Amino acid sequence: MKWRWLIVDRATVALFVAAAALCGMCLPTSPQNPTGALTIFDSDPNHIWNRTYTCLFVRQSTDGKEYGADALDPLLWNNTQHLLTGDSHRRALACLDEFLRSHGERAMEDRLKRAILQRDLWAVFDWTASNDDLPEQRRELESRLAVAIHRLALTPEQIRALPDTYDAAVATHRFASAYDPRNPGEPFLPPDLFRPDGPWVCLSAHSGEPTALQHFYFSGRSRFLVFMRLPGGRDATLAYIERLRSSGQPPLLGDFLNLALPQFPVGTHVALVRQLIVVDSTGKMVPTKVTESVQLRVYHAITPGKGYMNYINGPSSHDQDFFEFRMSRPELFAGRNGGLAAVGPTETEFATFNTHGVDAFDSASPLNGQNIILRRCGGCHSDSGIHSVQSRTRWMTQPTAVGGHANDSEAIAWETDVTIAHKAQQPEFKLLQRLWQDMRD
């Protein structure tokens, strides 16, 4: 297959104009913009990047409200028909066709914006390739998305020059630097989270799969790093991990929690950091230090468990304070706060992670499908103390697991390498590679 995006006659010109007009129909009324237009990538709402992003990311409810203008992940589920049928499919194809014909990738030189748009298109590509219904419509989207993803790719040198957005967020001093038990609702970003010899320890199973496996399977386009900090600092944390691993106790007893596991103390912190992986100009996946989200949990109490897994309303369900920061594209592109925004206590979303695959917008009342973001973590992390750290089933049983090295560089490198290797074997990425090979043939 060879891609030739050429206008060869008047009929083609007419089709192109019609496609551009159809694409323009997808401009939303964004609640984040007082002018009613989406201007994430450029101040001009008619910019091809804004219109393409809008076609793919923005969803409309039955009451006319629009959502997803700056969502971390596209509002697409396993059973979603949006983008695959009807006007939404035609608009998506029209926007992508215009982007490719006009070489839309040349309309923006900003390397960070190029990386983020590639990220967003890659997410839609993976969703499109993850199912096999409506194969013709899926192939139409995949073929176009693959070309756009390839054209947006940065060189390895350009990727290395992308910013460390977590450090940038900490440097602004916009957020508190530590948990304050007197003000437990105040979001905080620990400045020493990534310090190699600091109090936080990166928990790695050093196995053939990513440690935060459930999160990896949701994306695969990010590395997920799990950190723990006990009140006594790094030495106390490493000592606890070694005690846990040497106890001889399995993390689970069949379908029940093993309550004989050594417990960590009140005041323990756990963090999950998600960082962007991009595809470079040679087709290789490369990690970045662009942080997409940070989830923090602080244990202000340790209530003994009952043995049931994910006991959402159990006795320990109120032992933790939850915090989350998410990448905001407008903040990121404006160079504010490292692009991270704290999730508010009542902020809601249409959840796409760990759901049953039902499209919330297929409901007659989509607003009923929204969840309070900070409450969702408790669905999987509500058990007592160490039993709420789901990754323990991976890192505490490995003989070569974290605990014997002086800093976290090895653990982070391992998690990065195994994430990329695992993603390379997924059928969605293999399809992307085949489409790129067709482009070269």
C-alpha positions, -999 to 999 in steps of 0.1 A, spaced: 0 0 0 13 35 -9 -1 67 5 -6 94 -22 -26 124 -9 -29 143 -42 -56 166 -56 -57 156 -92 -89 171 -107 -119 194 -100 -140 166 -87 -113 158 -61 -111 194 -52 -148 195 -47 -147 164 -24 -118 180 -4 -138 212 1 -168 192 12 -147 171 36 -133 202 51 -167 217 56 -179 184 72 -149 185 95 -157 220 105 -191 208 117 -174 191 147 -163 223 165 -177 221 200 -190 246 225 -163 240 251 -171 248 288 -135 257 292 -135 285 266 -156 316 269 -158 320 231 -174 286 228 -146 272 206 -119 246 214 -84 262 213 -62 236 230 -34 234 204 -37 269 189 -55 301 196 -73 297 163 -104 274 168 -103 266 131 -67 253 133 -66 218 118 -51 204 150 -80 217 171 -106 204 147 -90 170 144 -87 166 182 -123 177 186 -136 152 161 -119 124 180 -121 134 217 -152 155 223 -185 137 230 -220 152 232 -248 141 255 -284 139 247 -290 173 263 -264 190 240 -236 193 266 -201 184 255 -174 165 274 -139 153 269 -123 186 257 -93 180 279 -99 144 291 -68 124 300 -81 95 278 -107 95 250 -143 88 261 -144 55 242 -154 21 255 -153 -14 242 -189 -13 231 -187 23 217 -201 29 182 -191 65 182 -165 73 154 -175 40 138 -209 48 125 -230 77 112 -220 113 112 -193 109 138 -175 84 115 -178 106 85 -166 137 104 -136 117 118 -126 105 83 -130 140 69 -109 156 96 -81 130 92 -83 132 54 -78 170 56 -50 166 82 -32 142 58 -38 160 26 -28 194 40 2 178 58 -12 191 91 18 179 109 37 208 94 13 233 108 28 230 143 66 229 151 62 228 189 77 195 199 57 191 231 24 197 213 35 172 186 42 146 212 8 151 229 -12 150 197 6 118 187 -3 105 221 -40 113 216 -42 98 181 -24 67 193 -50 62 221 -78 64 195 -59 40 172 -55 14 200 -92 16 208 -101 12 171 -78 -18 167 -89 -35 199 -121 -50 186 -132 -66 153 -168 -55 148 -174 -31 119 -141 -41 104 -143 -18 73 -150 13 94 -122 4 118 -97 -1 89 -107 33 75 -98 50 108 -67 29 115 -51 35 81 -55 73 85 -45 74 121 -14 53 114 -1 78 89 -8 108 111 9 91 141 40 84 120 42 119 106 40 135 140 69 114 154 99 132 169 135 122 165 152 105 195 171 137 202 139 158 202 122 134 226 152 135 250 147 173 250 111 171 262 106 186 297 105 168 330 70 181 339 69 167 374 100 186 383 85 217 366 54 213 387 73 210 420 95 240 411 65 263 408 57 258 445 20 260 434 11 229 454 19 219 490 50 197 493 37 174 520 6 159 535 -9 180 562 -30 160 587 -45 192 599 -57 199 564 -61 164 549 -80 176 518 -51 198 505 -34 183 474 4 179 477 32 169 454 63 155 472 94 172 458 115 141 467 94 115 449 120 108 422 151 115 443 174 85 438 183 81 475 151 97 488 124 84 512 103 70 484 110 35 470 100 24 436 83 -10 439 93 -32 410 86 -69 406 116 -72 382 96 -97 363 86 -101 327 55 -79 330 49 -44 343 43 -42 381 11 -21 378 -3 -46 353 -39 -36 354 -31 0 346 -7 -11 318 -34 -32 301 -57 -1 301 -31 19 282 2 3 274 13 37 260 26 49 294 49 36 321 33 32 355 56 36 385 45 25 420 62 42 450 59 36 487 71 57 517 69 47 553 71 74 580 107 64 588 120 72 554 139 51 529 156 28 553 124 20 571 106 14 538 133 -9 525 134 -28 558 96 -32 557 97 -45 521 124 -70 531 104 -81 562 73 -86 540 92 -106 514 111 -128 540 79 -135 561 71 -166 540 35 -155 539 17 -154 505 -1 -122 496 -34 -141 492 -50 -173 505 -71 -184 475 -98 -157 471 -91 -142 505 -66 -117 519 -38 -132 540 -42 -112 573 -10 -127 586 11 -104 563 33 -79 582 14 -46 582 29 -12 575 23 17 599 -1 46 600 14 75 580 25 53 550 22 69 516 17 52 482 20 68 448 13 58 412 29 79 385 19 76 349 44 90 323 41 93 286 57 69 260 59 81 224 69 65 191 100 81 176 108 87 139 124 53 136 92 35 149 106 27 183 89 34 216 107 59 238 99 69 274 96 106 284 93 125 316 60 140 307 38 131 336 2 123 327 -11 117 362 0 112 398 -22 94 423 -14 96 460 -28 77 489 -21 85 526 -30 61 553 -42 81 583 -54 48 600 -49 11 597 -81 -8 606 -78 -46 607 -93 -62 576 -119 -89 574 -103 -111 548 -125 -102 519 -108 -86 488 -119 -52 477 -143 -48 506 -155 -14 494 -176 -5 524 -156 -26 549 -141 -14 582 -109 -1 565 -126 17 537 -121 52 553 -85 47 563 -70 66 534 -70 101 519 -69 101 481 -52 127 459 -48 130 421 -31 153 397 -38 151 359 -22 165 329 -40 196 316 -31 203 280 -37 241 282 -16 243 314 11 222 298 13 242 266 13 275 286 42 263 307 22 265 339 26 241 369 43 215 348 10 210 331 -5 193 362 -38 202 378 -51 189 411 -84 169 409 -110 186 431 -129 166 458 -162 168 439 -148 166 403 -166 140 382 -158 121 350 -171 94 327 -148 66 338 -131 46 311 -106 27 333 -117 -7 348 -153 -5 335 -176 -30 318 -171 -15 284 -206 1 282 -206 35 265 -220 61 290 -233 82 262 -256 55 250 -277 61 280 -307 84 278 -292 103 307 -254 103 304 -249 125 334 -259 95 355 -228 77 343 -204 102 359 -184 93 390 -165 114 416 -129 108 405 -113 106 439 -138 80 451 -130 56 423 -96 46 437 -114 31 467 -131 5 445 -98 -14 442 -78 0 471 -101 0 501 -87 -30 520 -66 -27 551 -31 -12 548 -8 -34 527 -37 -54 514 -49 -23 495 -16 -21 475 -26 -44 447 8 -46 432 21 -64 463 10 -97 447 38 -91 421 67 -74 438 67 -90 472 70 -126 459 99 -120 435 134 -131 448 150 -103 428 125 -77 437 133 -42 449 149 -39 482 186 -46 476 197 -16 456 207 19 468 184 39 445 154 36 422 172 40 388 173 3 383 137 -3 392 125 26 369 146 14 340 133 -21 344 97 -10 345 103 11 314 120 -17 294 94 -43 303 65 -19 296 79 -12 261 87 -49 254 52 -59 265 35 -33 244 55 -43 214 39 -77 215 3 -65 217 -17 -69 185 -26 -32 183 11 -22 181 19 -50 156 -9 -37 134 5 -1 136 39 -15 126 24 -33 96 6 -2 84 39 17 87 56 -10 67 30 -7 40 37 30 38 73 23 31 67 -4 5 
